[in-house]
Amino acid sequence: MIWVYFVFEKEIVVKPPRAVMGVDINFSNITYTIVDLRGRLVSMGVILFTGLTRALIHKKIAEKLQRKYPKSWRFNKKLLEVIRKHYRRAKNILVDSSHYASRKIVEIAKEYDAIIVLEDLNKLRSRVNGDRRFNWKMSLWVYHRIQMYIHYKAVLEGLKVIYANPKGTSKTSPIGGKLEFINYRWVKLPNGIVTSRDVVASWNLALRECVPQVVSRGMKASDQMQPQEGMKGKPVQVPVVSKIPKI
């Protein structure tokens, strides 16, 4: 077998940024928040990501067949092909869903000429054991793949991509003050608005890459929750949901 690799080169001109987009990738959704270069809120939204859940269903079916025929599945060609088919299906779902989600993120970033801020996944550590380890590895594999797709799609559009340490992004108020934790998922901002920790995380990721001198001064909550001018007239979206079509 001979493998042939073709390398293509394209000259890219990086666009001057007018905004910053923080992207928080989760098990079932991708949340983004866009701020201008002064740290004022411009837009936010959620893209549903069902690929990982659907892929895990096929993985569980394959594992169930292996447990049902523990001694014979390796030597039964028909059964082995069925098991392999489910694993291939799971992988294809993840790849296709990752392409779709990353394309949506880059399209939104391009509209605002935004720097894309992703989480530095090298800071994450696996703390699960036993049967859950495979699910964790699959989740982490998906996160890396989505980030990789976002990165190269963004570069082709002349957008800059930055990786930031995600530590504390979901526990810190992006408008100053302290968060009030309603439960694991929902929090209340100091101005009384209830939102998810995913929104808070993506918001903080975006703020970390704004002009440090301006962000360090702090912005009033009322100013940050208003639409900003000069961003193609786009209003604040809380949130915009895009569904990933079933494959």
KOLDRENMAR-425520 format. One record per residue (C-alpha): x, y, z; residue in one letter. Coordinates in Angstrom, 2 decimals. Layout:
residues N
<node><xx>X</xx><yy>Y</yy><zz>Z</zz><aa>a</aa></node>
...
***
This chain:
residues 247
<node><xx>0.00</xx><yy>0.00</yy><zz>0.00</zz><aa>m</aa></node>
<node><xx>1.33</xx><yy>3.42</yy><zz>-0.96</zz><aa>i</aa></node>
<node><xx>0.15</xx><yy>6.62</yy><zz>0.71</zz><aa>w</aa></node>
<node><xx>0.47</xx><yy>9.85</yy><zz>-1.25</zz><aa>v</aa></node>
<node><xx>0.24</xx><yy>13.21</yy><zz>0.52</zz><aa>y</aa></node>
<node><xx>-0.52</xx><yy>16.45</yy><zz>-1.35</zz><aa>f</aa></node>
<node><xx>0.46</xx><yy>19.71</yy><zz>0.31</zz><aa>v</aa></node>
<node><xx>-1.33</xx><yy>22.91</yy><zz>-0.66</zz><aa>f</aa></node>
<node><xx>-0.23</xx><yy>26.39</yy><zz>0.29</zz><aa>e</aa></node>
<node><xx>-2.37</xx><yy>29.49</yy><zz>0.44</zz><aa>k</aa></node>
<node><xx>-1.33</xx><yy>33.03</yy><zz>1.25</zz><aa>e</aa></node>
<node><xx>-3.37</xx><yy>34.40</yy><zz>4.13</zz><aa>i</aa></node>
<node><xx>-3.79</xx><yy>38.04</yy><zz>5.10</zz><aa>v</aa></node>
<node><xx>-4.80</xx><yy>38.41</yy><zz>8.74</zz><aa>v</aa></node>
<node><xx>-7.63</xx><yy>40.91</yy><zz>9.14</zz><aa>k</aa></node>
<node><xx>-7.41</xx><yy>43.67</yy><zz>11.77</zz><aa>p</aa></node>
<node><xx>-9.72</xx><yy>42.50</yy><zz>14.59</zz><aa>p</aa></node>
<node><xx>-12.76</xx><yy>44.52</yy><zz>15.61</zz><aa>r</aa></node>
<node><xx>-14.00</xx><yy>42.14</yy><zz>18.29</zz><aa>a</aa></node>
<node><xx>-13.12</xx><yy>39.09</yy><zz>20.38</zz><aa>v</aa></node>
<node><xx>-15.12</xx><yy>35.84</yy><zz>20.46</zz><aa>m</aa></node>
<node><xx>-14.79</xx><yy>33.50</yy><zz>23.43</zz><aa>g</aa></node>
<node><xx>-15.79</xx><yy>29.89</yy><zz>22.65</zz><aa>v</aa></node>
<node><xx>-16.73</xx><yy>27.35</yy><zz>25.33</zz><aa>d</aa></node>
<node><xx>-17.07</xx><yy>23.77</yy><zz>24.03</zz><aa>i</aa></node>
<node><xx>-19.25</xx><yy>21.45</yy><zz>26.10</zz><aa>n</aa></node>
<node><xx>-20.69</xx><yy>17.95</yy><zz>25.91</zz><aa>f</aa></node>
<node><xx>-23.96</xx><yy>19.02</yy><zz>24.29</zz><aa>s</aa></node>
<node><xx>-23.40</xx><yy>22.58</yy><zz>23.03</zz><aa>n</aa></node>
<node><xx>-20.91</xx><yy>25.21</yy><zz>21.96</zz><aa>i</aa></node>
<node><xx>-21.43</xx><yy>28.61</yy><zz>23.58</zz><aa>t</aa></node>
<node><xx>-19.88</xx><yy>31.79</yy><zz>22.24</zz><aa>y</aa></node>
<node><xx>-19.73</xx><yy>35.38</yy><zz>23.45</zz><aa>t</aa></node>
<node><xx>-18.50</xx><yy>38.33</yy><zz>21.40</zz><aa>i</aa></node>
<node><xx>-17.18</xx><yy>41.55</yy><zz>22.94</zz><aa>v</aa></node>
<node><xx>-15.64</xx><yy>44.59</yy><zz>21.30</zz><aa>d</aa></node>
<node><xx>-11.99</xx><yy>45.53</yy><zz>21.88</zz><aa>l</aa></node>
<node><xx>-13.00</xx><yy>47.56</yy><zz>24.94</zz><aa>r</aa></node>
<node><xx>-14.66</xx><yy>44.55</yy><zz>26.56</zz><aa>g</aa></node>
<node><xx>-18.28</xx><yy>45.62</yy><zz>25.96</zz><aa>r</aa></node>
<node><xx>-20.78</xx><yy>42.88</yy><zz>25.17</zz><aa>l</aa></node>
<node><xx>-21.81</xx><yy>42.64</yy><zz>21.50</zz><aa>v</aa></node>
<node><xx>-23.48</xx><yy>39.25</yy><zz>20.99</zz><aa>s</aa></node>
<node><xx>-23.76</xx><yy>35.74</yy><zz>22.38</zz><aa>m</aa></node>
<node><xx>-25.35</xx><yy>32.47</yy><zz>21.35</zz><aa>g</aa></node>
<node><xx>-25.47</xx><yy>28.69</yy><zz>21.62</zz><aa>v</aa></node>
<node><xx>-24.94</xx><yy>26.05</yy><zz>18.93</zz><aa>i</aa></node>
<node><xx>-26.40</xx><yy>22.69</yy><zz>19.93</zz><aa>l</aa></node>
<node><xx>-24.01</xx><yy>19.78</yy><zz>19.52</zz><aa>f</aa></node>
<node><xx>-25.73</xx><yy>16.36</yy><zz>19.56</zz><aa>t</aa></node>
<node><xx>-22.97</xx><yy>14.47</yy><zz>17.75</zz><aa>g</aa></node>
<node><xx>-21.25</xx><yy>13.19</yy><zz>20.88</zz><aa>l</aa></node>
<node><xx>-24.48</xx><yy>11.82</yy><zz>22.39</zz><aa>t</aa></node>
<node><xx>-25.43</xx><yy>10.08</yy><zz>19.15</zz><aa>r</aa></node>
<node><xx>-21.94</xx><yy>8.66</yy><zz>18.72</zz><aa>a</aa></node>
<node><xx>-21.96</xx><yy>7.23</yy><zz>22.24</zz><aa>l</aa></node>
<node><xx>-25.21</xx><yy>5.39</yy><zz>21.42</zz><aa>i</aa></node>
<node><xx>-23.47</xx><yy>3.50</yy><zz>18.61</zz><aa>h</aa></node>
<node><xx>-20.49</xx><yy>2.84</yy><zz>20.86</zz><aa>k</aa></node>
<node><xx>-22.77</xx><yy>1.36</yy><zz>23.55</zz><aa>k</aa></node>
<node><xx>-24.48</xx><yy>-0.90</yy><zz>20.96</zz><aa>i</aa></node>
<node><xx>-21.09</xx><yy>-2.23</yy><zz>19.87</zz><aa>a</aa></node>
<node><xx>-20.07</xx><yy>-2.85</yy><zz>23.49</zz><aa>e</aa></node>
<node><xx>-23.38</xx><yy>-4.59</yy><zz>24.21</zz><aa>k</aa></node>
<node><xx>-22.76</xx><yy>-7.05</yy><zz>21.36</zz><aa>l</aa></node>
<node><xx>-19.27</xx><yy>-7.72</yy><zz>22.68</zz><aa>q</aa></node>
<node><xx>-20.61</xx><yy>-8.46</yy><zz>26.15</zz><aa>r</aa></node>
<node><xx>-23.39</xx><yy>-10.67</yy><zz>24.76</zz><aa>k</aa></node>
<node><xx>-20.92</xx><yy>-12.80</yy><zz>22.78</zz><aa>y</aa></node>
<node><xx>-17.71</xx><yy>-12.46</yy><zz>24.82</zz><aa>p</aa></node>
<node><xx>-15.97</xx><yy>-15.53</yy><zz>23.36</zz><aa>k</aa></node>
<node><xx>-17.21</xx><yy>-15.63</yy><zz>19.78</zz><aa>s</aa></node>
<node><xx>-17.49</xx><yy>-12.06</yy><zz>18.50</zz><aa>w</aa></node>
<node><xx>-13.82</xx><yy>-11.90</yy><zz>17.49</zz><aa>r</aa></node>
<node><xx>-14.18</xx><yy>-14.99</yy><zz>15.28</zz><aa>f</aa></node>
<node><xx>-17.66</xx><yy>-14.36</yy><zz>13.87</zz><aa>n</aa></node>
<node><xx>-17.14</xx><yy>-12.35</yy><zz>10.66</zz><aa>k</aa></node>
<node><xx>-20.71</xx><yy>-11.11</yy><zz>10.40</zz><aa>k</aa></node>
<node><xx>-20.87</xx><yy>-10.08</yy><zz>14.05</zz><aa>l</aa></node>
<node><xx>-17.43</xx><yy>-8.48</yy><zz>13.86</zz><aa>l</aa></node>
<node><xx>-18.48</xx><yy>-6.43</yy><zz>10.84</zz><aa>e</aa></node>
<node><xx>-21.63</xx><yy>-5.23</yy><zz>12.65</zz><aa>v</aa></node>
<node><xx>-19.52</xx><yy>-4.11</yy><zz>15.62</zz><aa>i</aa></node>
<node><xx>-17.04</xx><yy>-2.34</yy><zz>13.36</zz><aa>r</aa></node>
<node><xx>-19.92</xx><yy>-0.72</yy><zz>11.50</zz><aa>k</aa></node>
<node><xx>-21.21</xx><yy>0.88</yy><zz>14.70</zz><aa>h</aa></node>
<node><xx>-17.75</xx><yy>2.18</yy><zz>15.62</zz><aa>y</aa></node>
<node><xx>-17.33</xx><yy>3.64</yy><zz>12.11</zz><aa>r</aa></node>
<node><xx>-20.77</xx><yy>5.20</yy><zz>12.34</zz><aa>r</aa></node>
<node><xx>-19.85</xx><yy>6.81</yy><zz>15.67</zz><aa>a</aa></node>
<node><xx>-16.65</xx><yy>8.25</yy><zz>14.23</zz><aa>k</aa></node>
<node><xx>-18.39</xx><yy>9.60</yy><zz>11.11</zz><aa>n</aa></node>
<node><xx>-21.05</xx><yy>11.29</yy><zz>13.24</zz><aa>i</aa></node>
<node><xx>-18.38</xx><yy>13.00</yy><zz>15.33</zz><aa>l</aa></node>
<node><xx>-16.39</xx><yy>14.17</yy><zz>12.31</zz><aa>v</aa></node>
<node><xx>-19.43</xx><yy>15.51</yy><zz>10.42</zz><aa>d</aa></node>
<node><xx>-20.91</xx><yy>17.21</yy><zz>13.49</zz><aa>s</aa></node>
<node><xx>-17.55</xx><yy>18.77</yy><zz>14.36</zz><aa>s</aa></node>
<node><xx>-17.23</xx><yy>20.18</yy><zz>10.84</zz><aa>h</aa></node>
<node><xx>-20.73</xx><yy>21.67</yy><zz>11.01</zz><aa>y</aa></node>
<node><xx>-20.26</xx><yy>23.28</yy><zz>14.44</zz><aa>a</aa></node>
<node><xx>-16.82</xx><yy>24.68</yy><zz>13.64</zz><aa>s</aa></node>
<node><xx>-18.07</xx><yy>26.14</yy><zz>10.36</zz><aa>r</aa></node>
<node><xx>-20.90</xx><yy>27.94</yy><zz>12.18</zz><aa>k</aa></node>
<node><xx>-18.48</xx><yy>29.41</yy><zz>14.73</zz><aa>i</aa></node>
<node><xx>-16.10</xx><yy>30.68</yy><zz>12.04</zz><aa>v</aa></node>
<node><xx>-18.97</xx><yy>32.17</yy><zz>10.01</zz><aa>e</aa></node>
<node><xx>-20.11</xx><yy>34.18</yy><zz>13.04</zz><aa>i</aa></node>
<node><xx>-16.55</xx><yy>35.25</yy><zz>13.87</zz><aa>a</aa></node>
<node><xx>-16.01</xx><yy>36.34</yy><zz>10.26</zz><aa>k</aa></node>
<node><xx>-19.13</xx><yy>38.50</yy><zz>10.40</zz><aa>e</aa></node>
<node><xx>-17.63</xx><yy>40.48</yy><zz>13.30</zz><aa>y</aa></node>
<node><xx>-13.93</xx><yy>40.21</yy><zz>12.26</zz><aa>d</aa></node>
<node><xx>-13.35</xx><yy>38.69</yy><zz>15.69</zz><aa>a</aa></node>
<node><xx>-10.33</xx><yy>37.06</yy><zz>17.27</zz><aa>i</aa></node>
<node><xx>-11.38</xx><yy>33.55</yy><zz>18.34</zz><aa>i</aa></node>
<node><xx>-10.37</xx><yy>32.54</yy><zz>21.86</zz><aa>v</aa></node>
<node><xx>-10.42</xx><yy>28.80</yy><zz>22.58</zz><aa>l</aa></node>
<node><xx>-9.70</xx><yy>26.90</yy><zz>25.78</zz><aa>e</aa></node>
<node><xx>-6.22</xx><yy>25.49</yy><zz>26.25</zz><aa>d</aa></node>
<node><xx>-7.22</xx><yy>21.84</yy><zz>26.64</zz><aa>l</aa></node>
<node><xx>-3.71</xx><yy>20.89</yy><zz>27.74</zz><aa>n</aa></node>
<node><xx>-4.74</xx><yy>22.30</yy><zz>31.12</zz><aa>k</aa></node>
<node><xx>-7.47</xx><yy>19.70</yy><zz>31.48</zz><aa>l</aa></node>
<node><xx>-6.76</xx><yy>16.52</yy><zz>33.44</zz><aa>r</aa></node>
<node><xx>-8.62</xx><yy>13.25</yy><zz>33.40</zz><aa>s</aa></node>
<node><xx>-10.12</xx><yy>12.43</yy><zz>36.80</zz><aa>r</aa></node>
<node><xx>-12.38</xx><yy>9.56</yy><zz>35.77</zz><aa>v</aa></node>
<node><xx>-11.70</xx><yy>5.86</yy><zz>36.17</zz><aa>n</aa></node>
<node><xx>-13.13</xx><yy>2.57</yy><zz>35.05</zz><aa>g</aa></node>
<node><xx>-15.75</xx><yy>2.37</yy><zz>32.31</zz><aa>d</aa></node>
<node><xx>-16.06</xx><yy>6.13</yy><zz>32.06</zz><aa>r</aa></node>
<node><xx>-12.50</xx><yy>6.56</yy><zz>30.84</zz><aa>r</aa></node>
<node><xx>-13.45</xx><yy>5.74</yy><zz>27.24</zz><aa>f</aa></node>
<node><xx>-16.27</xx><yy>8.31</yy><zz>27.33</zz><aa>n</aa></node>
<node><xx>-13.84</xx><yy>10.90</yy><zz>28.68</zz><aa>w</aa></node>
<node><xx>-11.28</xx><yy>10.12</yy><zz>25.99</zz><aa>k</aa></node>
<node><xx>-13.96</xx><yy>10.32</yy><zz>23.30</zz><aa>m</aa></node>
<node><xx>-15.18</xx><yy>13.66</yy><zz>24.67</zz><aa>s</aa></node>
<node><xx>-11.65</xx><yy>15.06</yy><zz>24.80</zz><aa>l</aa></node>
<node><xx>-11.01</xx><yy>13.74</yy><zz>21.27</zz><aa>w</aa></node>
<node><xx>-14.10</xx><yy>15.61</yy><zz>20.07</zz><aa>v</aa></node>
<node><xx>-13.07</xx><yy>18.83</yy><zz>21.82</zz><aa>y</aa></node>
<node><xx>-9.64</xx><yy>18.71</yy><zz>20.20</zz><aa>h</aa></node>
<node><xx>-11.13</xx><yy>17.96</yy><zz>16.79</zz><aa>r</aa></node>
<node><xx>-13.63</xx><yy>20.84</yy><zz>16.97</zz><aa>i</aa></node>
<node><xx>-10.84</xx><yy>23.19</yy><zz>18.01</zz><aa>q</aa></node>
<node><xx>-8.63</xx><yy>21.96</yy><zz>15.18</zz><aa>m</aa></node>
<node><xx>-11.43</xx><yy>22.51</yy><zz>12.65</zz><aa>y</aa></node>
<node><xx>-12.17</xx><yy>25.97</yy><zz>14.03</zz><aa>i</aa></node>
<node><xx>-8.47</xx><yy>26.87</yy><zz>13.89</zz><aa>h</aa></node>
<node><xx>-7.79</xx><yy>25.99</yy><zz>10.27</zz><aa>y</aa></node>
<node><xx>-11.14</xx><yy>27.33</yy><zz>9.03</zz><aa>k</aa></node>
<node><xx>-10.49</xx><yy>30.61</yy><zz>10.85</zz><aa>a</aa></node>
<node><xx>-6.96</xx><yy>30.91</yy><zz>9.47</zz><aa>v</aa></node>
<node><xx>-8.28</xx><yy>30.47</yy><zz>5.93</zz><aa>l</aa></node>
<node><xx>-10.61</xx><yy>33.40</yy><zz>6.58</zz><aa>e</aa></node>
<node><xx>-7.79</xx><yy>35.58</yy><zz>7.91</zz><aa>g</aa></node>
<node><xx>-8.97</xx><yy>35.37</yy><zz>11.54</zz><aa>l</aa></node>
<node><xx>-6.61</xx><yy>35.04</yy><zz>14.48</zz><aa>k</aa></node>
<node><xx>-7.03</xx><yy>32.15</yy><zz>16.95</zz><aa>v</aa></node>
<node><xx>-5.74</xx><yy>32.27</yy><zz>20.54</zz><aa>i</aa></node>
<node><xx>-5.70</xx><yy>29.59</yy><zz>23.26</zz><aa>y</aa></node>
<node><xx>-6.31</xx><yy>30.71</yy><zz>26.84</zz><aa>a</aa></node>
<node><xx>-6.18</xx><yy>28.98</yy><zz>30.19</zz><aa>n</aa></node>
<node><xx>-9.83</xx><yy>28.17</yy><zz>31.08</zz><aa>p</aa></node>
<node><xx>-9.16</xx><yy>28.06</yy><zz>34.83</zz><aa>k</aa></node>
<node><xx>-11.84</xx><yy>29.94</yy><zz>36.75</zz><aa>g</aa></node>
<node><xx>-13.71</xx><yy>31.16</yy><zz>33.67</zz><aa>t</aa></node>
<node><xx>-17.04</xx><yy>29.64</yy><zz>34.78</zz><aa>s</aa></node>
<node><xx>-16.72</xx><yy>30.83</yy><zz>38.38</zz><aa>k</aa></node>
<node><xx>-15.84</xx><yy>34.51</yy><zz>37.83</zz><aa>t</aa></node>
<node><xx>-18.33</xx><yy>37.29</yy><zz>37.13</zz><aa>s</aa></node>
<node><xx>-17.54</xx><yy>38.94</yy><zz>33.76</zz><aa>p</aa></node>
<node><xx>-19.05</xx><yy>42.26</yy><zz>34.91</zz><aa>i</aa></node>
<node><xx>-17.41</xx><yy>42.48</yy><zz>38.33</zz><aa>g</aa></node>
<node><xx>-18.82</xx><yy>41.52</yy><zz>41.69</zz><aa>g</aa></node>
<node><xx>-19.66</xx><yy>37.94</yy><zz>42.65</zz><aa>k</aa></node>
<node><xx>-21.73</xx><yy>35.25</yy><zz>40.99</zz><aa>l</aa></node>
<node><xx>-24.66</xx><yy>33.68</yy><zz>42.78</zz><aa>e</aa></node>
<node><xx>-24.74</xx><yy>29.97</yy><zz>42.00</zz><aa>f</aa></node>
<node><xx>-28.31</xx><yy>28.72</yy><zz>41.65</zz><aa>i</aa></node>
<node><xx>-27.19</xx><yy>25.17</yy><zz>40.85</zz><aa>n</aa></node>
<node><xx>-24.40</xx><yy>23.48</yy><zz>38.92</zz><aa>y</aa></node>
<node><xx>-25.53</xx><yy>24.94</yy><zz>35.58</zz><aa>r</aa></node>
<node><xx>-27.24</xx><yy>28.26</yy><zz>36.31</zz><aa>w</aa></node>
<node><xx>-25.86</xx><yy>31.40</yy><zz>37.94</zz><aa>v</aa></node>
<node><xx>-27.10</xx><yy>34.91</yy><zz>38.68</zz><aa>k</aa></node>
<node><xx>-24.98</xx><yy>37.90</yy><zz>37.70</zz><aa>l</aa></node>
<node><xx>-24.61</xx><yy>40.86</yy><zz>40.09</zz><aa>p</aa></node>
<node><xx>-27.08</xx><yy>42.82</yy><zz>37.91</zz><aa>n</aa></node>
<node><xx>-29.78</xx><yy>40.17</yy><zz>38.51</zz><aa>g</aa></node>
<node><xx>-29.63</xx><yy>38.44</yy><zz>35.11</zz><aa>i</aa></node>
<node><xx>-29.73</xx><yy>34.63</yy><zz>35.26</zz><aa>v</aa></node>
<node><xx>-27.59</xx><yy>32.80</yy><zz>32.72</zz><aa>t</aa></node>
<node><xx>-25.64</xx><yy>29.56</yy><zz>32.33</zz><aa>s</aa></node>
<node><xx>-22.08</xx><yy>28.90</yy><zz>33.41</zz><aa>r</aa></node>
<node><xx>-21.28</xx><yy>28.18</yy><zz>29.74</zz><aa>d</aa></node>
<node><xx>-22.13</xx><yy>31.78</yy><zz>28.86</zz><aa>v</aa></node>
<node><xx>-20.05</xx><yy>33.06</yy><zz>31.77</zz><aa>v</aa></node>
<node><xx>-17.09</xx><yy>30.89</yy><zz>30.69</zz><aa>a</aa></node>
<node><xx>-17.17</xx><yy>32.04</yy><zz>27.06</zz><aa>s</aa></node>
<node><xx>-17.64</xx><yy>35.66</yy><zz>28.17</zz><aa>w</aa></node>
<node><xx>-14.59</xx><yy>35.51</yy><zz>30.43</zz><aa>n</aa></node>
<node><xx>-12.51</xx><yy>33.85</yy><zz>27.70</zz><aa>l</aa></node>
<node><xx>-13.31</xx><yy>36.76</yy><zz>25.40</zz><aa>a</aa></node>
<node><xx>-12.50</xx><yy>39.35</yy><zz>28.07</zz><aa>l</aa></node>
<node><xx>-9.10</xx><yy>37.80</yy><zz>28.75</zz><aa>r</aa></node>
<node><xx>-7.95</xx><yy>38.77</yy><zz>25.26</zz><aa>e</aa></node>
<node><xx>-9.31</xx><yy>42.34</yy><zz>25.21</zz><aa>c</aa></node>
<node><xx>-7.15</xx><yy>45.41</yy><zz>25.75</zz><aa>v</aa></node>
<node><xx>-5.84</xx><yy>44.75</yy><zz>29.30</zz><aa>p</aa></node>
<node><xx>-5.72</xx><yy>48.42</yy><zz>30.28</zz><aa>q</aa></node>
<node><xx>-9.39</xx><yy>48.93</yy><zz>29.42</zz><aa>v</aa></node>
<node><xx>-10.71</xx><yy>45.68</yy><zz>30.86</zz><aa>v</aa></node>
<node><xx>-8.83</xx><yy>46.16</yy><zz>34.12</zz><aa>s</aa></node>
<node><xx>-10.74</xx><yy>49.41</yy><zz>34.73</zz><aa>r</aa></node>
<node><xx>-14.05</xx><yy>47.49</yy><zz>34.80</zz><aa>g</aa></node>
<node><xx>-17.24</xx><yy>48.27</yy><zz>32.90</zz><aa>m</aa></node>
<node><xx>-20.66</xx><yy>49.03</yy><zz>34.31</zz><aa>k</aa></node>
<node><xx>-23.07</xx><yy>46.14</yy><zz>34.07</zz><aa>a</aa></node>
<node><xx>-25.67</xx><yy>48.32</yy><zz>32.34</zz><aa>s</aa></node>
<node><xx>-23.12</xx><yy>49.30</yy><zz>29.66</zz><aa>d</aa></node>
<node><xx>-22.04</xx><yy>45.73</yy><zz>29.02</zz><aa>q</aa></node>
<node><xx>-25.58</xx><yy>44.45</yy><zz>28.54</zz><aa>m</aa></node>
<node><xx>-26.41</xx><yy>46.97</yy><zz>25.79</zz><aa>q</aa></node>
<node><xx>-25.82</xx><yy>46.52</yy><zz>22.01</zz><aa>p</aa></node>
<node><xx>-22.75</xx><yy>48.36</yy><zz>20.78</zz><aa>q</aa></node>
<node><xx>-22.47</xx><yy>50.56</yy><zz>17.71</zz><aa>e</aa></node>
<node><xx>-20.07</xx><yy>49.97</yy><zz>14.88</zz><aa>g</aa></node>
<node><xx>-20.57</xx><yy>46.18</yy><zz>14.77</zz><aa>m</aa></node>
<node><xx>-22.71</xx><yy>45.99</yy><zz>11.62</zz><aa>k</aa></node>
<node><xx>-25.78</xx><yy>46.86</yy><zz>13.65</zz><aa>g</aa></node>
<node><xx>-26.00</xx><yy>43.43</yy><zz>15.23</zz><aa>k</aa></node>
<node><xx>-28.01</xx><yy>43.36</yy><zz>18.48</zz><aa>p</aa></node>
<node><xx>-27.16</xx><yy>41.29</yy><zz>21.51</zz><aa>v</aa></node>
<node><xx>-28.50</xx><yy>37.77</yy><zz>21.07</zz><aa>q</aa></node>
<node><xx>-29.28</xx><yy>35.83</yy><zz>24.24</zz><aa>v</aa></node>
<node><xx>-29.04</xx><yy>33.16</yy><zz>23.02</zz><aa>p</aa></node>
<node><xx>-29.25</xx><yy>32.17</yy><zz>19.34</zz><aa>v</aa></node>
<node><xx>-29.69</xx><yy>28.43</yy><zz>18.92</zz><aa>v</aa></node>
<node><xx>-28.67</xx><yy>26.54</yy><zz>15.80</zz><aa>s</aa></node>
<node><xx>-29.55</xx><yy>22.86</yy><zz>15.54</zz><aa>k</aa></node>
<node><xx>-27.15</xx><yy>20.39</yy><zz>13.99</zz><aa>i</aa></node>
<node><xx>-29.02</xx><yy>18.32</yy><zz>11.43</zz><aa>p</aa></node>
<node><xx>-29.10</xx><yy>14.58</yy><zz>11.97</zz><aa>k</aa></node>
<node><xx>-26.67</xx><yy>12.69</yy><zz>9.75</zz><aa>i</aa></node>
***
